[in-house]
Amino acid sequence: MNARSRRDARIELLLLAAIWGGSFLLMRVAVPEFGPIALAGVRITIAAVFLLALLTWRGGARGLIDKALPLTALGAMNSAIPFTLFAYATLSITAGATAVLNASTPLFTALIAYFWLRDRLSPGAIIGLVIGFGGVVILVWDRISFGGGSGVWAPLAGLAAGFSYGIAANFAKQRLPGASPLRSAAGSQSAAALLLLPLTIGYGPAVMPGLASWLCVIVLGIVCTALAYILYFRLLSRLGPAKTVTVTYLIPLFGMLWGLAFLGETITASMLIACAVILLGTSLATGRLAQVFGSGAQPSVGIPARTGIER
């Protein structure tokens, strides 16, 4: 890759982080009118239609039925469940704080890989996991960051969403190795849309949401889900998974900045400290810190290429 291509890839990485960071802002705006389940269902349906149209245009729709079961499981764990949980969390947690909780995803991915796939955990990785989850405790401990009356359920929903993403990443590594990224994305989103359809209808808003909420959901579906998939897989092919996964470190920054700029949210000291601690733990747990300092060490736990979010 020449210098110009590397520069373009870095710009695309920042763009992807900005898009995924903005998804928490959009959810926070739209979820009061749609409700968490309907918001997730409509968002996923829009993304599925877009991705299926693109896949069909490229002539790659064949073979989806053969992988129906694993794609359905992936759609549930990587979209239907976490999108709903994050939407619920944004009812009472700021967009910035929710984005910080999302940064726990690589920690869960590494931990699940250890117990499920028997991936090796070095002493440094274990320390990183402990530090990372310590950052989560810091964020959850300060109720001021979450607004009055939210209790512990909203932050727990955000953590459960990160856990679901971690299961999905390891599941994809085990059950869908070498699968076409676009086919996996289109198939899993379509399955997730069908899974949520009855609940989306049953828990739909009693009053038609306003134009602003609809625009947010459309952007969530097309830009933050469908186009973000395409951009992410493009980066995987150009930069490889080790560099592309660094987008995780940038999402909380953009999540907090968008919340501050457009919703007037407060970036508290506990949010900044928690974010720093979580990202430090993540970098240790995944071996990324050693790579940055040029030790040549490989990640202790290989993080499977993310199949979807966050988003």
ZITA-V955992 format. One record per backbone hydrogen bond with DSSP energy under -0.5 kcal/mol. CO is the residue of the C=O (numbers start at 1). NH is the residue of the N-H. If there is no record, write none. Layout:
CO/NH  CO/NH
//
This chain:
2/6  3/7  4/8  5/9  6/10  7/11  8/12  9/13  10/14  11/15  12/16  13/17  14/18  15/19  16/20  17/21  18/22  19/23  20/24  21/24  21/25  22/26  23/27  24/28  25/29  26/30  27/31  30/33  30/34  31/35  35/39  36/40  37/41  38/42  39/43  40/44  41/45  42/46  43/47  44/48  45/49  46/50  47/51  48/52  49/53  50/54  51/55  52/56  53/57  54/58  55/60  56/59  61/64  63/67  64/67  65/68  67/71  68/72  69/73  70/74  71/75  72/76  73/77  74/78  75/79  75/80  76/81  79/83  80/84  81/85  82/86  83/87  84/88  85/89  86/90  88/91  89/92  89/93  94/98  95/99  96/100  97/101  98/102  99/103  100/103  101/104  102/105  104/108  105/109  106/110  107/111  108/112  109/113  110/114  111/115  112/116  112/117  113/117  113/119  120/122  122/126  123/127  124/128  125/129  126/130  127/131  128/132  129/133  130/134  131/135  132/136  133/137  134/138  135/139  136/140  137/141  138/142  141/143  142/145  143/146  143/147  144/147  145/94  147/150  150/153  150/154  152/156  153/157  154/158  155/159  156/160  157/161  158/162  159/163  160/164  161/165  162/166  163/167  164/168  165/169  166/170  167/171  168/172  169/173  170/174  171/175  172/176  176/179  180/184  181/185  182/186  183/187  184/188  185/189  186/190  187/191  188/192  189/193  190/194  191/195  192/196  193/197  194/198  196/200  197/201  198/202  199/203  201/204  210/214  211/215  212/216  213/217  214/218  215/219  216/220  217/221  218/222  219/223  219/224  221/226  222/227  223/228  225/229  226/230  227/231  228/232  229/233  230/234  231/235  232/236  233/237  234/238  235/239  235/240  236/240  240/244  241/245  243/246  244/247  245/248  246/249  246/250  247/250  247/251  248/252  250/254  251/255  252/256  253/257  254/258  255/259  256/260  257/261  258/262  258/263  259/263  259/265  260/264  266/268  268/272  269/273  270/274  271/275  272/276  273/277  274/278  275/279  276/280  277/281  278/282  279/283  280/284  281/285  282/286  283/288  283/289  284/287  287/291  288/292  289/293  290/295  291/294  302/304
//
